Amino acid sequence: MSVPGGYDVEKVREDFPILGRTMAGDRPLVYLDSANTSQKPTQVVDAITEHYLRHNANVARAMHQLGAEASEAFEDARTTIASFVNAPSREEVVFTKNASEALNLVANAYRNAEGDLALRPGDEIVITELEHHSNIVPWQLLAQRTGATLRWFGLTDEGRLDLSTLDELINERTRIVSVSWVSNMLGTVSPLDVIIARAHAVGAVVVVDASQAVPQMPVDLTALGADFVAFTGHKMVGPTGIGVLWGRMPLLEELPPFLGGGEMIETVTMERSTYARPPAKFEAGTPPIVQAVGLGAAADYLSALGMENVAAHEREITAYALKRLGEIDGLTIVGPTEAVERGGAVSFVVDGVHPHDVSQLLDSYGIAVRAGHHCAKPAHRRFGVQSTTRASFYLYTTQAEIDALVEGIERTQKYFKVV
């Protein structure tokens, strides 16, 4: 299968050796869990190996040649990531260990903020019902600790944000609005333009969880208009242990540090400390050096493929999956059933079979999917289910793998005698 631009999925798959392995029973691996974590191409693994074997040293500390090489590689990765998402400035890119830490960094910084940035009783924080727990719990904690009120957008029956109360929900008391760009459970793409415009009209700050967006689509942070954007490396063919927080420089300068320690300081005395400028201000201690190098290699890999091509493939394979899954009697898709403003994660329930049983039996056929609440319990509660089975697709997913999934589900139904 190919998409406009000459994208050849079979050629792409050659870069991912794990996709060629077999599972128990000599069954070929069908990996449909990329919303959980993506597989890694040889180019990323080689970059990590090369750095450890030839350039390993701590950064921003050692004056020797290895230290200089490591520091240069680390900062080059920051430049690469800034370019990949078209950030206004590389100094606005903060490396974290994952997107959860990036979101917690913002929430905790606001907890400790003073002056005009401080939250107080009567202030409001707005999130949505489709969020990953990482974009719910930090704001619950911030509300509890500051006396602010937490409010949220609900969901339509189709699984899209209900914006019918937009002007009431985001009002003159709103200080922070935090929303996922693409839902990890429903696949829903949020209408960020509408939300950001309304939030800024009332003077609120907008935080975007882009963990499922940056891997799947072209991202232009300069055009987006948000104030903070968080994403993670391991979902965009990069390594684990690395995430990114982008923030507007005036806010990064005004907010207090999240963690204290080495290299985030300007000067330290026994009485007080002053802090370095961002991004160092938010990167206390030894950072994820080789992970950043690997993330830079991942961004280079995706750029070489072309994010427009990646997005087109994602739309095509998701549309095919929605069609094929919709043909199975007794299967209900939870979330949008058309590949319009939709990402490549499809959650579903099979009548009469627990999602964990669906997942386990599919695994026995070599098909890797996820079952559970996907760290999105409020969204599951909204649709009256405790858990779902989720198949999620990426730049290496083929139509043949979707066909294998469908066949596996039908075999599961027969095994449990529900058809």
C-alpha positions, 0 to 999 in steps of 0.5 A: 500500500502506498499513499500520495508522495510515494510513501511505501509502507512495505519499504518503511517496515524494513527499518523496523526489525521487530516487525519481522519477528514471530511470536509463540506458535510461530505466528507472525507479529501483528503489532497494533499497540502504537498508541501505547508505544511505537516501535523503533527504527534501526536509524534511532537505535543506531544513533543511541548506540553510536552515542554511547559507544563513542561520545558518552559523557555528561553535558554542560559540566565537563570541559573535556572533548567528550563532554563537549561532544555530548553537550553539542549532541544534546543541544543539537537534538533540542534544535532538531525538535524545535524545527520538527514542531516549528517552535518559535525558539529552541530555548523554549524546548524543555526536555523532560522524562515524558509527557506526564512530567511535562504536564506536571511541570506546568501544573506544579509551577503554577502551584508555586507561582506568585503575583499575577500567575498565582491561582486563588479560590474563585479561579477556574481550570478547564479540562475535558472528559476525554483526557488521559489521566496525565492531563486530569490528575495534575490539574485536580491536584493544582485545584485542591492545593490552590482552591481553584475550581476544576471544570470540564467539557463533556462528550457527545455520543459520537465521542467528540467534545461538546462545545455547546457551552464553550462561552459559559465554561471558558469565562472571565474566571478561567485561568488555565485550559488544558486539552488533548489534541488527539484522544488516546482512547477515542481517537478524537481530534479536538478543535483546538482553534476554537478552544484556543481562541476562546481561552485567549479572549478571556485571558486564559493560558492554554496547555495542549497534550500533544502526545498522540498528535505529534507522532501522527500529523504535521505540527506547527507550534508557531501557528497553533497559538497554544501557550504550552505543548507537551509530547513524548518521545516513545510514541514517535519512534523515539526512545522511552525516558524522554519527553518535551515541554514547549512553552512561551518564553515569557511564561517560562521566564516568569514561572518558578522552577519545578525541580531544584538541583544541578545546572538549573541555577545561576548562583547558589548561596546558603541563604538563597538561589537564583536560576538560569534562563529557560530551558536550563531552569527546568532541567535540573540534574543530569538530563536524558542525554542519549534519549534526547539524541535518540529523539532527535534521530526519530524526528529526522527519520519522520521528517525524511518520510514526510509528516504529510505522508505519515498523516495520509497513511494514518488516515487511510489505514484508520479508515480501512480499519473502521470499515472492516471493524464495522462489518463485524456483528456484535462489535461496537466502536467507542468513539468516532466511526469515520476517519474525519478529524480522527487519529489512529486509535480505535477502541471497541467492545465485543458483545459477550467477551471481556476486553481482556479476554479479547486481548489475550486470545488475539495475543495467542494469534500473534496480534498485539492490542491493548485492553483496559481503561487506557488511562482514560477512565472518565471517558470510559465511564461516559460511554458506560463501559469499564474497559475496551480493547484498543487497536492503534495504528502507525506509519508501519501498519498494513491493510493485511494486519487489519485483516488479521485483526478482523479474522482474530476477532471473529475467531475469538467470537467463535471461541467464546460462542457468541456468534 
